[in-house]
Amino acid sequence: MNIGGLLKNSTIDYPGKLSCGIFLSGCNFDCPYCHNPHLVRGWPGRTPEFDPGDIYRFIENRKGFLDGVVISGGEPTLQEDLFDLCRRIKQMGYPVKLDTNGSRPRIIKQLIDEGLVDYIAMDLKTDPTNYATYIQRNCDMTPILASIQVIMESAIAYEFRTTCVKPIVTAGIIENVGRLIQGAAVYALQRFHKSEMLYPEFFRETNYEYTDDELFALKAVAEPWVQQCILR
C-alpha cells in the first residue's frame, strides 16, 4: 500500500464528523488543476512515505477523539490493499469515507456490498463527454456513468462534487452534469483554490477562477436537478 500523506484531523472532509485523512498515492487521471500533484506522480514504484503500521497505530490511538476516517488520494481504488485498509479501520469502530474519481465502478460496488465504506464522495470533473479532452486522453466515460449508477442505487450516504474551473466547467456543463445525476442527494460545487497544480501551464492564458457571483449562478443551474446543491 502506497501511503503518500496523513491529515491528522479535519472538520470539513467528512460531513458532520471530526476525521483524519489517509492519502494514497497514484492516480489514473491528469486533471490540470489537481492540488496533490505529488500523489498523482507517486505511483507505481515509489517507496511509500508512511508505514501502514504507523497509520493503524495512529488511528487506534485516536479512539474517542476522531469520529471517522477519510481515504483519499490520488485515486484510492487503484490500490490492491484498499479492502484490507478499509476492513482494518472498520474493525477499529470507525466509519469510512471514500473519495474517488469513479473510474473503477466494480471496486466501488464491492466496497459497498461488503460494507467497507459508509460515505462516498465522487468527483465529476466535467461533463463525462469532455473527459478525453481535459482529464485523461482516450478516457472512456462508461466507467464514470457506471459508478454514478452504482452509488445512486446504493443505500450508502454519498455526494457528487465538481471543482469549478474555467474552461473545464461552464454553466452548460453544470446543467449536463445535473441532468446526469438527477435526483442525487447532494451535489457540491467546489471553489478552486489556487495552489500547487499538476499542470500550471494549462491556466497561464486563461481566466480560470469563478467569482462568488458566478458560483452562485452555477449553483442556481444545478439546484433544479438535485435534492441539495451546496457551495464549498
C-alpha positions in Angstrom: 0.0 0.0 0.0 1.5 3.3 -1.1 0.5 5.9 1.5 1.6 9.4 0.5 0.1 11.5 3.3 -1.8 11.8 6.5 -4.0 14.6 7.7 -4.3 14.2 11.4 -7.6 15.9 11.9 -10.2 17.8 9.8 -13.7 19.2 10.4 -14.5 19.6 6.7 -13.6 16.4 4.9 -16.2 14.1 6.4 -19.6 15.9 6.7 -20.6 16.1 10.4 -17.5 14.3 11.7 -14.1 15.1 13.0 -11.9 12.9 10.8 -8.4 12.1 9.8 -7.4 11.6 6.2 -5.2 9.0 4.6 -3.9 9.9 1.2 -3.0 7.0 -1.2 -0.5 7.7 -3.9 -1.2 7.2 -7.6 -3.9 8.4 -10.0 -5.1 7.4 -13.4 -6.3 10.9 -14.3 -4.4 14.0 -15.2 -6.6 16.8 -14.0 -4.7 20.0 -14.8 -5.8 21.7 -11.6 -5.0 18.8 -9.3 -3.7 20.3 -6.0 -2.0 17.0 -5.0 0.5 16.5 -7.9 2.9 14.6 -5.7 0.3 12.0 -5.1 -0.6 11.7 -8.8 3.1 11.2 -9.7 3.9 9.0 -6.7 2.7 5.6 -8.2 3.6 3.0 -9.2 7.0 2.0 -7.9 7.6 4.8 -5.4 8.6 4.0 -1.9 5.7 4.7 0.5 6.1 7.8 2.6 4.2 6.2 5.5 4.4 2.8 7.1 0.9 1.2 7.2 1.6 0.0 10.7 2.2 3.6 11.9 -1.1 4.7 10.3 -3.0 1.9 12.1 -1.4 2.8 15.4 -2.3 6.5 14.9 -5.9 5.7 14.2 -6.2 3.2 17.1 -4.7 5.8 19.5 -7.3 8.4 18.4 -10.3 6.4 19.5 -12.6 8.7 21.4 -11.3 11.8 19.7 -11.9 11.1 16.0 -15.3 10.3 14.6 -14.3 8.9 11.2 -11.6 8.2 8.6 -11.4 9.6 5.1 -9.5 7.6 2.4 -8.4 9.9 -0.4 -5.7 10.3 -3.0 -4.6 10.2 -5.7 -7.2 7.5 -6.6 -7.7 5.0 -3.8 -9.4 2.3 -5.9 -6.1 1.7 -7.7 -4.6 0.3 -4.6 -4.7 -3.5 -4.2 -4.7 -3.2 -0.4 -7.7 -0.8 -0.2 -10.0 -3.5 1.0 -7.7 -4.5 3.8 -7.2 -0.9 4.8 -11.0 -0.3 5.0 -11.5 -3.5 6.8 -8.9 -2.7 9.5 -10.4 0.8 10.0 -13.9 -0.6 10.3 -12.7 -3.2 12.8 -11.5 -0.3 15.0 -15.0 1.0 15.0 -14.6 4.0 12.6 -16.9 4.9 9.7 -15.0 5.2 6.5 -15.5 7.9 3.8 -14.0 7.2 0.4 -13.0 9.9 -2.1 -13.0 8.6 -5.7 -12.9 9.7 -9.3 -15.4 6.9 -10.2 -13.1 5.2 -12.7 -13.4 1.8 -11.2 -17.1 1.0 -10.6 -16.6 -2.7 -9.8 -14.3 -1.8 -6.9 -16.8 0.8 -5.6 -19.6 -1.7 -5.8 -17.6 -4.4 -4.0 -16.7 -2.0 -1.2 -20.3 -1.0 -0.8 -21.5 -4.6 -1.0 -19.0 -5.7 1.7 -20.0 -2.9 4.0 -16.5 -1.4 4.0 -17.4 2.2 3.3 -20.1 4.4 4.9 -19.9 7.5 2.7 -18.7 8.1 -0.9 -17.7 11.4 -2.5 -17.3 11.0 -6.2 -15.7 13.7 -8.3 -17.4 14.7 -11.5 -14.6 16.7 -13.2 -16.8 18.0 -16.0 -19.4 16.6 -18.4 -18.1 13.0 -19.0 -18.1 13.6 -22.7 -15.3 16.1 -22.1 -13.0 13.8 -20.0 -10.9 12.8 -23.0 -10.3 16.5 -23.7 -9.5 17.8 -20.3 -9.0 14.9 -17.8 -7.4 11.9 -19.4 -6.5 11.2 -23.1 -8.7 8.5 -24.6 -10.7 8.3 -21.4 -13.7 6.0 -21.7 -16.7 7.6 -19.9 -18.5 4.3 -19.5 -17.0 3.6 -16.0 -17.9 7.1 -14.9 -21.5 6.6 -15.8 -21.5 3.1 -14.2 -20.1 4.5 -10.9 -22.8 7.1 -10.8 -25.5 4.4 -11.1 -23.8 2.2 -8.5 -23.6 5.0 -6.0 -27.1 6.3 -6.6 -28.7 2.9 -6.4 -27.0 2.0 -3.1 -28.3 2.8 0.4 -25.0 4.5 1.3 -24.6 8.2 2.1 -22.9 9.9 -0.8 -22.2 13.2 -2.6 -21.1 14.2 -6.1 -18.8 17.1 -6.4 -17.3 19.3 -9.1 -14.4 21.7 -8.8 -15.4 24.8 -10.7 -12.5 25.8 -13.0 -12.8 27.5 -16.4 -12.9 26.3 -19.1 -13.3 22.7 -17.8 -16.5 23.7 -16.1 -19.2 26.0 -17.5 -22.9 26.7 -16.8 -23.8 24.4 -19.7 -21.6 21.6 -18.3 -23.1 22.0 -14.8 -26.6 21.6 -16.3 -25.5 18.5 -18.2 -24.0 17.0 -15.0 -27.1 17.9 -13.1 -29.3 16.0 -15.6 -26.9 13.1 -15.4 -27.2 12.8 -11.6 -30.9 13.9 -11.5 -32.3 13.3 -8.0 -28.9 12.9 -6.3 -28.9 13.6 -2.6 -26.0 16.1 -2.6 -24.1 17.9 -5.3 -21.2 20.1 -4.1 -19.8 22.8 -6.3 -16.3 23.4 -5.0 -14.3 26.7 -5.3 -11.0 26.3 -6.9 -8.2 27.4 -4.5 -5.1 28.5 -6.3 -2.2 26.4 -5.0 0.2 23.9 -6.4 -1.2 22.4 -9.6 -0.3 19.4 -11.7 -0.2 21.4 -15.0 0.0 25.1 -14.1 0.8 25.9 -17.8 -2.7 24.9 -18.7 -4.0 28.1 -16.9 -1.4 30.7 -17.9 -3.5 32.4 -20.5 -6.9 31.6 -19.0 -9.2 33.4 -16.6 -9.9 30.1 -14.7 -11.3 31.3 -11.4 -15.0 31.9 -10.7 -16.2 34.9 -8.7 -18.6 34.4 -5.9 -21.5 35.7 -8.0 -20.6 33.3 -10.8 -20.5 30.4 -8.4 -24.0 31.3 -7.1 -25.1 31.4 -10.7 -23.7 27.9 -11.3 -25.5 26.7 -8.1 -28.8 28.1 -9.4 -28.3 26.0 -12.6 -27.7 22.8 -10.6 -30.3 23.1 -8.0 -33.4 22.0 -10.0 -31.7 18.7 -10.7 -30.7 17.5 -7.3 -32.1 17.3 -3.8 -29.4 19.6 -2.4 -26.7 21.7 -4.0 -24.0 23.3 -1.9 -21.1 25.6 -2.4 -17.7 24.9 -0.8 
